[in-house]
């Protein structure tokens, strides 16, 4: 018989779906002595290996809810979300279990959670990690190394539920986190993930239409590889992901089209006529280049000069204390906008003792 998580002194996490993200999270948490990991997958192919790693696998998704874990995190495909939510809803003990997910779109998921009557125990989550590969076999306990998670809340979210998710992410996984609202997350995800997936796919489509594609591929190196890596993802998976955030993605694609149209018109001119335009176009993102340079340099410095790096980290860190009288959702959103992320978490037992250690990425200052 599986032990009820309520009666265990260990923190407990139930994971729905042992694919790339769910499997990686399960493998990472299963290495910890202070965490019980329960999992359900729609087929039991991963179960033998998962059990050998210390993961308790259950036969029905409802069984995860019945175990009353601290966090029940949905790592299933978004298409399956409504049915899974309705299956677990009658068995969720809202007094102890916080529901989360790992999807790249949050507005839609919150609507689905509300439809299942579980909105008061939901905190969205999106780990910024992944691969063009999928499934349990592609998962790894190292996939989440150094990952940043975006948490999403609304005005009704209770802070103790955010504490639960931070316990899993920051305290156990040793990852970082930021707290956003759904709309901010979805717009940002479209900018750095969904729109680039479409652009990478468009580049691959253009290649496949060219008569000299075989020659071009023989000449291809780092530039082509880096710009098209995500186009290697299963096309239906990419289509589903982009479709879930279609309006934000479409708006950003029009911005890209505008930039490319400007560049094409510019290059149609002769060199002398286009000189000033070319200077402007290619220098426009200089602040981003400087940010990346500082980021890389900071990484090298922290490896080579640990004492100086620690002093720099301390200078860019501050403690944030929860206060029930403030708009904590807005404060943490503004913290994220300023380039800060949550790197440590203190005071798991009560809201009033909760403190977050926030660290700013100083290389973002001039972006």
C-alpha angles and dihedrals in degrees: 000000000000113000115247106249090223091068095047120093089212123092108254133209127190115202124200109203127018098216127123097306100027092046093047092049092048093049092048095049094042089065090065122090092208098057133072113209122202124181144184126192128184089239124029099227093114094045101092094053092039092054091049088058092054098262114140109223123201131201099226130039089228088063090067091058092047089058089064097220121189089242128023106191122193111217095165128115114283091239089065095046100095095050094045093048091052091047094054098035097088091052102045114113100211092193092071111011125078117196121217139160140203101226123136092230122060110175092063094045092051089053090052091047090051090050089056091049094246101109094114093062100041130108116172120227135186120183111210095224134094150122140230086250126081142203139042094300090057092050122102137179086234097056091090095048108138092356124162116217122205112214119197127206139167134211092278097051114120114227095227088066090055086050089056093053092045089052088059097041105035105023099037107023092036090225131135128247143196128196120228141158119255097255094050091048095049093049092048093046090052090052099050101028121010099044092045090051089057092045092049090049090049090053090052090047091053091050092052090053094055121097090216094052094120091055092045093052091051088054095045120113138151099332095056093039094053095044095049104034095107090050086071089070115108105282095227091051090052092046092052093047094049093043090056090061097030102141096049090045094048092052092052093045088058088054089052091047089052091053092047093047089052090050093047093050090046093053091048088067123080118265097259094049094045098043097099092042092051091050089052096045099048094042096046094095096044092122089059091050090051090049091053091046092052091045093053092043091050090052092052092046093051089054096047102035107033096169094052091043091053091052089050091049091050091051091053095046133088138172119245117197124204114243120183090209095063134070093256092175092060093042092054091045090054089047090057091047089055091056099260125136133188110255103164136024129205131186108035096172103064138017093233093058094046117121129172125207106220122196125193124218098230091196088070093062097093099033 
